[in-house]
Amino acid sequence: RAIQDRFREGYKRVVIIGSDSPSLPVSYIHQALDSDKDMVLGPSTDGGYYLIGMREKVAEIFDGVSWGTETVLRETCEHLVQNGVGLELLPVWYDVDSPEDLKFFKTHLDLIEQAGLGNAGETGKLLNEILAPR
């Protein structure tokens, strides 16, 4: 519905991202917005996707897709090919769905800080608290 609402408002390209990819590089969003393809998907490591971008209203492409499964990306790509929709795939990225994913995210933030590329701030503090040995 979010996508359809944006098209009704007159937008020509709509990009939505999942809230479970908190470290997603902004450059991936820019790449999706700049794409000349009708559809852009950002594949996630679990077989889904972290980003959907569309040039035209092609929401029916998602009919019959098994949401929340490790096959959602493959099924969506198959639907796109069958319907002749131009597709661009962004680089693979991870999302945070499990305690192990949360630990990976914390490690990623730690490495970013150690490399001097950013600061985890309050998120890092909260993750330290949540993941502290008990």
Secondary structure in CASP SS format (residue, H / E / C, confidence):
PFRMAT SS
TARGET T0000
AUTHOR 0000-0000-0000
METHOD secondary structure of the structure
MODEL  1
R C 1.00
A H 1.00
I H 1.00
Q H 1.00
D H 1.00
R H 1.00
F H 1.00
R H 1.00
E C 1.00
G C 1.00
Y C 1.00
K C 1.00
R C 1.00
V E 1.00
V E 1.00
I E 1.00
I E 1.00
G C 1.00
S C 1.00
D C 1.00
S C 1.00
P C 1.00
S C 1.00
L C 1.00
P C 1.00
V H 1.00
S H 1.00
Y H 1.00
I H 1.00
H H 1.00
Q H 1.00
A H 1.00
L H 1.00
D H 1.00
S C 1.00
D C 1.00
K C 1.00
D C 1.00
M E 1.00
V E 1.00
L E 1.00
G E 1.00
P E 1.00
S E 1.00
T C 1.00
D C 1.00
G C 1.00
G C 1.00
Y E 1.00
Y E 1.00
L E 1.00
I E 1.00
G E 1.00
M E 1.00
R C 1.00
E C 1.00
K C 1.00
V C 1.00
A H 1.00
E H 1.00
I H 1.00
F H 1.00
D C 1.00
G C 1.00
V C 1.00
S C 1.00
W C 1.00
G C 1.00
T C 1.00
E C 1.00
T C 1.00
V H 1.00
L H 1.00
R H 1.00
E H 1.00
T H 1.00
C H 1.00
E H 1.00
H H 1.00
L H 1.00
V H 1.00
Q H 1.00
N C 1.00
G C 1.00
V C 1.00
G C 1.00
L E 1.00
E E 1.00
L E 1.00
L C 1.00
P C 1.00
V C 1.00
W E 1.00
Y C 1.00
D C 1.00
V C 1.00
D C 1.00
S C 1.00
P H 1.00
E H 1.00
D H 1.00
L H 1.00
K H 1.00
F H 1.00
F H 1.00
K H 1.00
T H 1.00
H H 1.00
L H 1.00
D H 1.00
L H 1.00
I H 1.00
E H 1.00
Q H 1.00
A C 1.00
G C 1.00
L C 1.00
G C 1.00
N C 1.00
A C 1.00
G H 1.00
E H 1.00
T H 1.00
G H 1.00
K H 1.00
L H 1.00
L H 1.00
N H 1.00
E H 1.00
I H 1.00
L H 1.00
A C 1.00
P C 1.00
R C 1.00
END
